[in-house]
Amino acid sequence: MANEQQGAVRDLKNLKMERDRLYLEEVITDLAAGTIRRMTPLKADGTPDASRQTLYMGQAQVLSAMGPLPVQFELEAGSLEEAVELFGPEAEQAVRRMVDELRELQREQASQIVVPASGAMPGGGGPMPGGGPVRGGRIQLT
Protein backbone atom coordinates (compact mmCIF):
# COMPACT_ATOMS: atom_id res chain seq x y z
CA MET A 1 0.00 0.00 0.00
CA ALA A 2 2.75 2.44 0.94
CA ASN A 3 4.68 1.56 -2.25
CA GLU A 4 1.57 2.27 -4.35
CA GLN A 5 1.19 5.69 -2.73
CA GLN A 6 4.87 6.48 -3.26
CA GLY A 7 4.57 5.43 -6.91
CA ALA A 8 1.53 7.69 -7.38
CA VAL A 9 3.38 10.65 -5.83
CA ARG A 10 6.39 9.97 -8.07
CA ASP A 11 4.09 9.90 -11.14
CA LEU A 12 2.51 13.22 -10.10
CA LYS A 13 5.94 14.85 -9.93
CA ASN A 14 6.49 13.93 -13.61
CA LEU A 15 3.01 14.99 -14.72
CA LYS A 16 2.99 17.77 -17.29
CA MET A 17 0.81 19.00 -20.15
CA GLU A 18 2.03 18.28 -23.67
CA ARG A 19 2.31 21.62 -25.50
CA ASP A 20 1.83 19.98 -28.92
CA ARG A 21 -1.39 18.16 -27.95
CA LEU A 22 -3.60 20.95 -26.63
CA TYR A 23 -7.31 21.07 -27.53
CA LEU A 24 -10.20 23.37 -26.78
CA GLU A 25 -13.13 21.20 -25.74
CA GLU A 26 -16.68 22.29 -26.54
CA VAL A 27 -19.80 20.34 -25.59
CA ILE A 28 -22.73 20.39 -28.01
CA THR A 29 -26.05 18.78 -27.03
CA ASP A 30 -29.64 18.46 -28.20
CA LEU A 31 -30.71 17.83 -24.56
CA ALA A 32 -32.14 14.45 -25.62
CA ALA A 33 -29.93 11.91 -27.43
CA GLY A 34 -26.55 12.84 -25.97
CA THR A 35 -23.60 15.12 -26.53
CA ILE A 36 -20.89 15.72 -29.06
CA ARG A 37 -17.52 16.93 -27.82
CA ARG A 38 -15.71 19.04 -30.40
CA MET A 39 -11.97 19.07 -29.75
CA THR A 40 -10.33 21.97 -31.59
CA PRO A 41 -6.52 21.81 -31.72
CA LEU A 42 -4.67 24.75 -30.20
CA LYS A 43 -1.12 26.01 -30.16
CA ALA A 44 0.46 26.70 -26.77
CA ASP A 45 -0.36 30.42 -27.16
CA GLY A 46 -4.09 29.60 -27.42
CA THR A 47 -4.51 30.24 -31.13
CA PRO A 48 -6.07 27.57 -33.39
CA ASP A 49 -3.62 25.01 -34.80
CA ALA A 50 -4.64 24.54 -38.45
CA SER A 51 -2.01 21.82 -38.94
CA ARG A 52 -4.10 19.33 -36.89
CA GLN A 53 -7.61 18.03 -37.44
CA THR A 54 -10.59 18.87 -35.23
CA LEU A 55 -11.81 15.77 -33.39
CA TYR A 56 -15.40 14.83 -32.58
CA MET A 57 -16.46 12.43 -29.81
CA GLY A 58 -20.00 11.23 -29.14
CA GLN A 59 -21.37 10.49 -25.69
CA ALA A 60 -24.68 8.84 -24.80
CA GLN A 61 -26.22 6.84 -21.97
CA VAL A 62 -27.81 3.42 -22.17
CA LEU A 63 -30.29 2.42 -19.49
CA SER A 64 -29.54 -0.94 -17.89
CA ALA A 65 -30.79 -2.92 -14.91
CA MET A 66 -27.87 -1.42 -12.94
CA GLY A 67 -28.69 2.14 -14.01
CA PRO A 68 -27.42 4.33 -16.84
CA LEU A 69 -24.18 3.26 -18.53
CA PRO A 70 -22.08 5.89 -20.32
CA VAL A 71 -21.06 5.12 -23.90
CA GLN A 72 -18.32 7.08 -25.69
CA PHE A 73 -17.39 6.77 -29.34
CA GLU A 74 -15.31 8.58 -31.91
CA LEU A 75 -17.07 10.34 -34.76
CA GLU A 76 -14.98 10.33 -37.96
CA ALA A 77 -16.32 13.71 -39.14
CA GLY A 78 -14.93 16.74 -40.88
CA SER A 79 -17.58 19.12 -39.54
CA LEU A 80 -20.14 19.44 -36.76
CA GLU A 81 -22.94 18.83 -39.26
CA GLU A 82 -21.32 15.55 -40.31
CA ALA A 83 -20.79 14.57 -36.65
CA VAL A 84 -24.51 15.15 -35.96
CA GLU A 85 -25.43 12.87 -38.90
CA LEU A 86 -23.05 10.14 -37.74
CA PHE A 87 -24.14 10.30 -34.07
CA GLY A 88 -27.01 7.77 -34.21
CA PRO A 89 -25.33 5.04 -36.28
CA GLU A 90 -22.04 5.35 -34.37
CA ALA A 91 -23.84 5.25 -31.01
CA GLU A 92 -25.64 2.07 -32.10
CA GLN A 93 -22.35 0.44 -33.11
CA ALA A 94 -20.71 1.47 -29.82
CA VAL A 95 -23.57 -0.07 -27.83
CA ARG A 96 -23.32 -3.30 -29.86
CA ARG A 97 -19.58 -3.48 -29.18
CA MET A 98 -20.22 -2.91 -25.46
CA VAL A 99 -22.87 -5.68 -25.36
CA ASP A 100 -20.54 -8.06 -27.22
CA GLU A 101 -17.74 -7.32 -24.73
CA LEU A 102 -20.08 -7.91 -21.78
CA ARG A 103 -21.23 -11.23 -23.26
CA GLU A 104 -17.60 -12.27 -23.74
CA LEU A 105 -16.85 -11.41 -20.09
CA GLN A 106 -19.86 -13.51 -19.03
CA ARG A 107 -18.59 -16.44 -21.13
CA GLU A 108 -15.16 -16.14 -19.55
CA GLN A 109 -16.67 -16.10 -16.05
CA ALA A 110 -18.84 -19.14 -16.82
CA SER A 111 -15.90 -21.13 -18.18
CA GLN A 112 -13.68 -20.74 -15.11
CA ILE A 113 -12.48 -24.04 -13.65
CA VAL A 114 -14.32 -25.17 -10.49
CA VAL A 115 -12.14 -27.04 -7.97
CA PRO A 116 -12.65 -28.08 -4.35
CA ALA A 117 -12.03 -25.35 -1.80
CA SER A 118 -8.70 -25.17 0.01
CA GLY A 119 -8.36 -27.79 2.76
CA ALA A 120 -11.19 -29.98 1.46
CA MET A 121 -8.80 -32.63 0.10
CA PRO A 122 -5.91 -33.21 2.53
CA GLY A 123 -3.03 -35.06 0.93
CA GLY A 124 -4.81 -35.09 -2.37
CA GLY A 125 -7.42 -37.66 -1.27
CA GLY A 126 -11.23 -37.18 -0.96
CA PRO A 127 -13.16 -34.98 1.46
CA MET A 128 -12.16 -34.52 5.08
CA PRO A 129 -13.34 -37.35 7.37
CA GLY A 130 -16.54 -36.51 9.18
CA GLY A 131 -16.98 -33.35 7.16
CA GLY A 132 -19.99 -32.27 5.21
CA PRO A 133 -20.14 -31.89 1.48
CA VAL A 134 -17.09 -30.52 -0.33
CA ARG A 135 -17.64 -26.87 -1.17
CA GLY A 136 -16.13 -25.70 -4.44
CA GLY A 137 -14.23 -22.55 -5.20
CA ARG A 138 -13.18 -20.93 -8.45
CA ILE A 139 -9.69 -20.61 -9.83
CA GLN A 140 -9.10 -17.88 -12.32
CA LEU A 141 -6.35 -18.64 -14.80
CA THR A 142 -4.24 -15.65 -15.77
Secondary structure, 3 states (H helix, E strand, C coil): CHHHHHHHHHHHHCCCCCHHHEEEEEEEECCCCCEEEEEEEECCCCCECCCCCCEEEEEEEEEECCEEEEEEEEECCCCHHHHHHHHHHHHHHHHHHHHHHHHHHHHHHHCCEEEECCCCCHHHCCCCCCCCCCCEEEECCC
